Amino acid sequence: MPGLFLCGRELALPEDDAYNAALTFMKSMSYISTRGQTRPMSFQDAVITGLAPDGGLLIPSDIPRVADRLPEWSKLSYQDITFEILRLFVDLPDGDLRDLIERSYSTFRHPEIAPAWKVGPVHILELFHGPTLAFKDIALQFLSNFFEYILEHRGTHLNILGATSGDTGSAAIHGVRGRDRMSIFMMHPHGRVAPLQEKQMTSVLDPNVFNLAIEGTFDDCQRIMKTIFSDLQFKERFALGAVNSVNWARVVVQIVYYFSSGLYVMNTTGSKAVRFAVPTGNFGDILAGYYAARMGLPISRLILATNENDILARFFNTGDYSLGRVVPTISPSMDIQVASNFERYLFYKVGGDSRKLDGLFRQFASTGHLTIPRDDKGRVDDLFVAGVGRTSETLAVIKRYYEQYNYLMDPHTAVGVKVAESCVDDGEPVICLATAHPAKFSQAIQDATGKDLAHHEILDRLADAPTRCTVLPADEKRVKDYICAHA
Ligand SMILES: *Cc1c(COP(=O)(O)O)cnc(C)c1O
């Protein structure tokens, strides 16, 4: 069983029955805000709340240390490792947690959930075996089940409102479809989402799913979402909730595959440590890797990979976090400049000083950049190395891995592999996270290899699937009216 941590130290306590209830309560992790102005709350409240009321992000009050449990964990299934990790962070009875985990991963098409393979010089960790063929399913399948669990216990309903440019909306819709206590209203910019991704959303015909095509850009969708959420009366009346990438539940379930694959690769190679290469946009995926390292998984490097939208790569190489312009690439889920999860990392980087953090973000809001001092070696953080995979390099990687190793990867994954290859030198294994199935980006595969190779039956079947979607002007009032009429 996990120990009780007080001030970072593990206490040995007797385990007789009299202690059990009190222990469960005391041991459950509480969540604090990076901005320090929110009262600590439980896991359930943190997940329902999403963003902290003081505008910060919610983080666990402690990072549990698990190094001594790794030999035992290396023999467990994916679901069992998930259980062992989540129980350190959540306030749920063990039986309920197990049940949630079983249900969340029963929708995956691979028995190992997230298998890892040796491909040429690297290991590839496939995170795309969920319902929408992208890694966001891993978090959103769990989050939807978890929401439903809380709603049943509290006897309430929830209307999820979101804005998407593709992957997140699709994974969220597939998580929520067919559930009794939840509806989802997902806005996407009309005609500006890749046709396949649009089809993945609008072909879901369950009565609790509402696709809204907004006549405007993705920024318009986000603006409408923010305005509606800031109308607290409306938000309360319709019990509006969000599933965006800052929700702590999404980060915590992503910690699991770092452990499962790290332990597996260390076992099979005999190495004492591993490195991970992570294609990065909102800093959510790689943040989970950062927590895994802090918890005691022997990660010697986190290799951060961006496409041309390189604000994070520039930060880790120079200490300067400065806003650029978003340029569209063939890895659209990483076409991001402001990384919403970066604040969690920066909180630790400034030693947990909320006032300092607040100052940095105020500076960023007014000037578009913030700076962190570097160490003597000019490094921002010893754990991270960072690099950029440009479009031409990404296409070349896809082609080479197909021709040399008969392995097809999607353009997001290829960005990670490109940057990883610059680090494969001393034989320590590198695990590259594969974040989408190549068939989701078949045009890029065709451009890279000259052949139409990337297919998946689920996506092929979408071609003549019926769809349902409502087109609305980029007007917050019209979206509200629509919610009123359908919630
Ligand atoms: C969302 C996404 C990413 C980026 O993940 P972050 O958590 O935003 O860094 C990479 N690849 C794919 C396919 C994605 O959908």
The ligand as an SDF file (V2000), in Angstrom:
LIG
                    3D

 15 15  0  0  0  0  0  0  0  0999 V2000
   -2.4890   16.7360  -28.8310 C   0  0  0  0  0  0  0  0  0  0  0  0
   -1.4920   16.0450  -29.6800 C   0  0  0  0  0  0  0  0  0  0  0  0
   -0.1060   16.2330  -29.5090 C   0  0  0  0  0  0  0  0  0  0  0  0
    0.4790   17.2150  -28.5110 C   0  0  0  0  0  0  0  0  0  0  0  0
    0.2280   16.8510  -27.1690 O   0  0  0  0  0  0  0  0  0  0  0  0
    0.3610   17.9600  -26.0150 P   0  0  0  0  0  0  0  0  0  0  0  0
   -0.1070   17.2790  -24.7910 O   0  0  0  0  0  0  0  0  0  0  0  0
   -0.5500   19.0860  -26.4370 O   0  0  0  0  0  0  0  0  0  0  0  0
    1.7720   18.3590  -25.9720 O   0  0  0  0  0  0  0  0  0  0  0  0
    0.7600   15.5220  -30.3260 C   0  0  0  0  0  0  0  0  0  0  0  0
    0.2900   14.6790  -31.2660 N   0  0  0  0  0  0  0  0  0  0  0  0
   -1.0260   14.4630  -31.4570 C   0  0  0  0  0  0  0  0  0  0  0  0
   -1.4610   13.5290  -32.5210 C   0  0  0  0  0  0  0  0  0  0  0  0
   -1.9600   15.1410  -30.6720 C   0  0  0  0  0  0  0  0  0  0  0  0
   -3.2720   14.9260  -30.8720 O   0  0  0  0  0  0  0  0  0  0  0  0
  1  2  1  0
  2  3  1  0
  2 14  2  0
  3  4  1  0
  3 10  2  0
  4  5  1  0
  5  6  1  0
  6  7  2  0
  6  8  1  0
  6  9  1  0
 10 11  1  0
 11 12  2  0
 12 13  1  0
 12 14  1  0
 14 15  1  0
M  END
$$$$
